[in-house]
Amino acid sequence: MRSSRRLLAAVLALTSILSGGVSGADPGAIATSNLSGVDMRWIRETIEAIRGRAERVPPTGLEHNPRMDSARAQALAVIESVPTPFSDLDIEEHSGNEVYVFVSESLGDATLRDILARASGRDEVTIVLRGIRDGETIRRGLLWVRRLAEGLDPVPDVALDPMRYREYGVTAVPEMVLVSDGQLAARVRGLANPDWLIERVAQGQTGDLGAYGATLAIAEPDLLAVMQERIRRIDWAEKKRKAAERYWDHARFELLPAARQTRTRRVDPTLVVTRDIATPDGKVIARAGERIDPLGMKRFSLRLVIFDATNPAQVERVARLARQEGAWTRTVYMTTRLDRDDAWKRLGEIEDTLDAPLYLLTPDVRTRFELERVPSVVTADESAFVVRELPVTERPAREGQGKGNG
């Protein structure tokens, strides 16, 4: 078998993306073979359309979210890494003669059964369908092919491949196309016996050989057009809204206890090189055991303010800090958590109060500055990071706030 069953697998996977899943797909019906570049082109174009549109329309309200960029990158990485029937294909063009027999359910069971029987055991022959009937799933839409092929051994090579219909301009069935070494050699309308076309080409007859029988309209719509229409109808605004709603359900919070007393700590930023670091040409730029002081190389001009946004007293204290001017280039505000039930609303309120974006505290920031309690203010002098813990007078939490980390 050549490429068509893997193409069918790819169509199943892609249609599943657009329709919410194809239930009961039979992995055993998908033979392992290589896809040609033509087979893959329309699949990739459709996937890129989905990916491109998703990248261009970020979910409303996520613009200031500190994890949005990394989350989007991770999502695209997942898309690339998830195994699919077409993710690990070795694409190759086949040499020799290939015969494509274009058919449709409109030809009737008897004619189709005869065509399938002629193709059984013929690796060079592929039966090509343009799509499935309106309203059908892939599985249900192809049951009639499986039923007609029952008892044939081996099962003929059948492809659900609208791209070939477009490539060869097939608008009625039956029609046959013979491709030799990747180039169109001959075609004929109204016939479906591969041997007839192969013999004519062997005799030197090439090109469009005309019509030798009646043709019928194609019953099935172009599957690629159907997919493109489904993409066009996707409600991206609704998808953005749902994505925003789900974000806080899975957000991980870096919880820290409240400061009980004023305390100032100095955090040594020095890094110790554990092994030699060299450039690609072999030049050693740092040797094992060497100590590197980042503050000696570049001034740290930020002021980091870390607090618990579910604690009204801490929010009030941080708001007072926000009004204080200092020598810092800018202040970055980070919270250990937000109430999951109204996180977006509360995020907006606090950002308005601070007149600045609010970010979630991340594990690396917590570790790098050795944060222990909140509120904490992180600055730096010439030799160390300076962490000041600021106690606040507790106030009753807003109703529904203070939920745990999840």
C-alpha positions in Angstrom: 0.0 0.0 0.0 1.2 3.5 -0.7 0.1 6.8 0.8 -3.6 6.9 0.8 -4.4 5.2 4.1 -2.0 7.5 5.9 -3.7 10.4 4.1 -7.0 9.1 5.4 -5.5 9.0 8.9 -4.4 12.6 8.5 -7.8 13.7 7.3 -9.4 11.9 10.3 -7.1 13.8 12.7 -7.6 17.1 11.1 -11.3 16.7 10.9 -11.3 15.7 14.5 -9.7 19.1 15.4 -12.4 21.0 13.6 -15.4 19.0 14.6 -14.5 18.2 18.1 -13.4 14.6 17.5 -14.2 11.5 15.4 -15.6 8.9 17.7 -14.6 5.3 17.1 -11.9 5.9 14.6 -10.3 2.5 13.8 -6.5 2.7 14.0 -6.3 -0.7 12.5 -7.7 0.6 9.3 -4.7 2.9 8.8 -1.8 1.3 7.0 1.7 2.6 7.4 3.1 4.1 4.3 4.7 7.4 3.1 2.8 10.5 2.0 3.8 12.4 -1.0 4.3 16.1 -0.9 1.0 16.6 -2.8 -0.8 14.5 -0.2 0.5 16.6 2.7 0.1 20.1 1.1 -3.6 20.7 1.8 -3.3 19.3 5.3 -0.5 21.6 6.2 -2.2 24.6 4.6 -5.3 24.0 6.7 -3.3 23.5 9.9 -1.4 26.7 9.3 -4.6 28.5 8.8 -5.8 27.4 12.2 -2.5 28.1 13.8 -2.1 31.5 12.1 -5.6 32.7 13.1 -5.0 31.5 16.7 -1.7 33.4 16.9 -3.2 36.6 15.6 -6.1 36.8 18.0 -4.9 36.8 21.7 -7.7 36.3 24.3 -9.1 39.5 25.7 -7.8 40.3 29.1 -4.6 38.3 28.8 -2.4 41.1 27.5 -0.9 41.8 31.0 -0.7 38.2 32.1 2.9 37.3 32.8 2.5 33.7 31.6 0.5 34.4 28.4 3.5 34.5 26.1 5.1 31.3 27.5 1.7 29.6 27.6 1.1 30.4 23.9 4.6 29.1 23.1 4.0 26.0 25.1 0.7 25.4 23.4 2.2 25.7 20.0 5.0 23.3 21.1 2.4 20.8 22.3 0.7 21.1 18.9 4.0 20.3 17.2 4.9 17.5 19.6 1.7 15.6 20.0 1.9 12.4 17.9 -0.6 12.4 15.1 -0.9 10.1 12.1 1.0 12.6 10.0 3.6 14.0 12.5 6.3 11.5 11.8 6.0 10.9 8.1 8.9 10.5 5.8 7.6 12.4 2.8 8.7 10.9 -0.5 7.6 11.1 -4.1 6.9 7.8 -5.7 8.5 6.7 -8.9 6.9 4.7 -11.7 3.3 4.7 -12.8 0.4 5.6 -10.5 -3.2 5.4 -11.5 -5.9 7.5 -9.7 -9.5 6.4 -10.2 -11.8 9.2 -9.2 -15.2 7.9 -7.9 -18.3 9.0 -6.0 -21.2 7.3 -4.2 -23.3 8.6 -7.1 -21.9 5.8 -9.3 -24.0 3.2 -7.4 -23.0 0.1 -5.4 -22.6 -2.3 -8.3 -20.3 -0.1 -10.3 -18.2 0.9 -7.2 -17.9 -2.8 -6.1 -16.5 -3.6 -9.5 -14.0 -0.7 -9.4 -12.8 -1.7 -5.9 -12.4 -5.3 -7.0 -10.2 -4.2 -10.0 -8.0 -2.2 -7.6 -7.6 -4.9 -5.1 -4.0 -6.1 -4.9 -2.8 -3.2 -7.2 -0.3 -1.1 -5.4 -0.1 1.3 -8.3 -3.9 2.0 -8.2 -5.7 4.4 -5.8 -9.4 4.9 -5.6 -10.0 8.6 -4.8 -12.9 10.2 -3.1 -13.5 14.0 -2.8 -15.3 14.0 0.5 -18.2 12.7 2.5 -21.9 13.5 2.3 -23.1 16.6 4.1 -23.8 16.0 7.8 -21.8 12.8 8.0 -18.8 12.1 10.2 -15.7 10.6 8.5 -16.4 7.2 10.0 -20.0 7.1 9.1 -19.4 8.7 5.7 -17.0 5.9 4.7 -18.9 2.9 6.0 -20.3 2.3 2.5 -16.8 2.0 1.2 -15.9 -0.6 3.8 -19.1 -2.5 3.2 -18.5 -2.6 -0.6 -14.9 -3.7 0.0 -15.9 -6.5 2.3 -14.4 -9.8 1.3 -11.7 -8.2 -1.0 -8.2 -9.4 0.0 -6.2 -7.3 0.0 -8.4 -4.3 0.6 -7.9 -1.8 -2.2 -6.1 1.5 -1.6 -8.8 4.2 -1.0 -7.9 7.8 -0.4 -10.1 10.7 0.8 -8.2 13.3 -1.1 -9.9 16.5 -2.3 -6.5 18.0 -3.2 -6.1 15.5 -6.1 -9.5 16.5 -7.4 -8.3 20.1 -7.5 -4.9 19.3 -8.8 -6.3 17.4 -11.9 -9.5 19.5 -12.3 -11.8 16.5 -11.8 -15.5 17.6 -11.8 -17.3 14.4 -12.8 -16.9 10.6 -12.3 -15.6 8.2 -13.2 -12.3 9.6 -14.4 -8.8 8.1 -14.4 -5.5 9.8 -14.3 -2.1 8.1 -14.9 0.9 9.8 -13.4 4.4 8.7 -14.5 7.4 9.6 -12.4 5.3 12.4 -10.8 4.1 13.9 -14.1 0.6 13.6 -15.6 0.9 11.2 -18.5 -2.7 10.5 -19.5 -6.3 10.9 -18.4 -9.7 9.6 -19.6 -13.3 10.2 -18.6 -16.1 7.7 -18.3 -13.9 4.7 -17.7 -12.6 3.1 -14.5 -10.6 0.1 -15.6 -6.9 0.9 -14.8 -5.6 -1.7 -17.3 -7.3 0.2 -20.2 -5.4 3.4 -19.4 -2.1 1.6 -18.7 -2.2 -0.2 -22.0 -3.0 3.1 -24.0 0.0 4.8 -22.4 2.2 1.8 -23.2 1.1 2.2 -26.8 2.3 5.8 -26.8 -1.1 7.5 -26.3 -0.7 10.3 -23.8 -2.5 13.5 -22.7 -6.2 13.9 -22.5 -7.7 10.9 -24.2 -11.2 12.2 -24.0 -14.5 10.6 -22.9 -15.2 6.9 -23.5 -18.4 6.6 -21.4 -21.0 8.5 -19.4 -20.0 10.5 -16.3 -22.1 11.6 -13.3 -22.0 14.5 -10.9 -19.9 14.1 -7.7 -22.3 13.5 -4.8 -19.8 14.5 -2.0 -18.7 18.1 -1.4 -15.1 19.0 -1.5 -13.7 18.1 2.0 -11.1 20.8 2.0 -13.8 23.4 1.2 -15.9 22.0 4.1 -12.9 22.3 6.5 -12.2 25.9 5.3 -15.8 26.8 5.9 -15.7 25.3 9.4 -12.6 27.4 10.1 -14.4 30.5 8.9 -17.3 29.8 11.1 -15.3 29.3 14.3 -16.3 31.8 17.0 -12.8 33.0 18.0 -14.3 35.5 20.5 -16.1 32.7 22.3 -12.9 30.5 22.3 -11.0 33.5 23.7 -13.6 33.9 26.4 -13.5 30.2 27.4 -9.7 30.2 27.4 -9.7 33.2 29.7 -12.2 31.5 32.0 -10.1 28.3 32.2 -6.8 30.0 32.8 -7.4 30.6 36.5 -8.7 27.1 37.1 -5.2 25.8 36.3 -3.0 28.7 37.5 -0.4 27.7 40.0 0.1 30.2 42.9 3.4 30.7 44.8 2.0 31.2 48.3 4.0 33.0 51.0 3.0 33.8 54.6 2.4 37.4 55.7 5.3 39.3 57.2 4.9 39.8 61.0 7.8 42.2 61.6 10.0 44.6 59.6 13.0 42.7 58.4 15.8 43.5 55.9 17.8 40.7 54.4 20.7 40.8 51.9 20.8 38.2 49.2 24.2 37.5 47.6 23.7 37.3 43.8 27.1 35.7 43.2 27.0 32.8 40.8 29.6 30.0 40.9 30.6 28.4 37.6 30.4 24.6 38.0 32.2 23.7 34.8 34.2 25.6 32.1 32.0 27.6 29.7 33.4 27.9 26.2 32.3 29.6 22.9 31.8 27.4 19.8 35.3 28.1 18.7 36.7 26.7 22.0 37.6 30.0 23.7 37.0 29.6 27.5 35.0 32.6 28.8 34.5 31.3 32.4 36.3 28.5 34.2 34.9 26.1 36.8 35.0 27.5 40.3 35.0 31.1 39.1 32.6 33.4 40.9 30.5 35.9 38.8 28.8 38.9 40.3 25.9 40.0 38.1 25.5 43.3 39.9 29.1 44.1 39.1 28.4 43.6 35.5 25.0 45.4 35.2 23.1 47.7 37.6 19.8 46.3 38.9 17.5 49.3 38.6 14.1 47.7 39.2 12.1 47.7 42.3 10.1 44.5 42.8 7.0 44.6 45.1 5.6 41.2 46.0 2.3 40.9 47.9 -0.9 38.9 48.4 -3.6 40.5 46.3 -6.3 38.7 48.2 -5.3 40.6 51.4 -6.9 44.1 51.4 -4.3 45.4 54.0 -1.4 44.3 51.8 -3.1 45.9 48.7 -3.5 49.1 50.6 0.1 49.1 51.8 1.4 48.4 48.2 -0.8 51.2 46.9 0.9 53.6 49.2 4.3 52.4 47.9 3.2 52.9 44.4 2.7 56.6 45.1 6.2 57.0 46.5 8.8 58.1 44.0 12.3 56.7 44.0 15.4 56.2 42.0 14.2 53.1 40.4 13.7 52.9 36.6 10.4 51.2 37.2 8.5 49.1 39.7 7.2 45.6 39.0 4.3 44.4 41.0 3.8 40.7 41.6 1.1 38.8 43.5 1.3 35.4 45.2 -2.3 34.7 44.3 -5.7 36.0 43.2 -9.2 34.8 44.0 -10.0 32.2 41.3 -13.7 33.1 41.1 -13.2 36.7 40.0 -9.5 36.8 39.1 -9.8 38.8 35.9 -12.1 41.4 37.6 -9.8 41.8 40.6 -6.7 41.9 38.5 -8.1 44.8 36.6 -9.1 46.6 39.8 -5.7 46.3 41.3 -3.9 47.3 38.1 -6.1 50.5 38.1 -5.2 51.2 41.7 -1.5 50.7 41.0 -1.6 52.3 37.6 0.7 49.5 36.5 0.5 45.8 35.3 0.2 43.1 38.0 2.0 39.8 37.5 1.9 36.4 39.1 4.9 35.5 41.2 6.8 32.7 39.5 8.9 30.0 41.1 12.2 31.2 39.6 11.6 34.8 40.9 10.7 33.4 44.4 13.9 31.3 44.4 16.3 33.9 42.9 15.5 36.5 45.5 15.0 34.0 48.4 11.5 35.4 49.1 10.0 34.2 52.4 7.2 36.6 53.4 4.9 39.2 51.9 4.8 42.1 51.3 8.4 42.2 50.3 10.2 44.9 48.4 13.3 43.9 46.4 16.0 46.4 45.4 19.7 46.2 45.0 22.9 48.1 46.0 26.4 47.7 44.6 26.9 44.2 46.1 23.6 42.5 46.9 19.9 42.3 46.5 18.1 43.9 49.4 14.8 42.3 50.5 12.6 44.3 52.9 9.7 42.6 54.5 6.9 45.0 55.5 4.3 43.9 58.1 0.8 45.2 57.7 -2.3 45.4 60.0 -4.7 42.7 58.9 -8.1 43.8 57.6 -11.0 41.4 56.9 -10.6 39.8 53.5 -13.1 40.6 50.8 -15.9 38.0 50.6 -14.9 35.0 48.6 -11.1 35.9 48.7 -8.2 34.1 50.1 -8.9 30.7 48.4 -6.0 28.4 48.4 -3.5 27.4 45.8 -4.7 24.5 43.9 
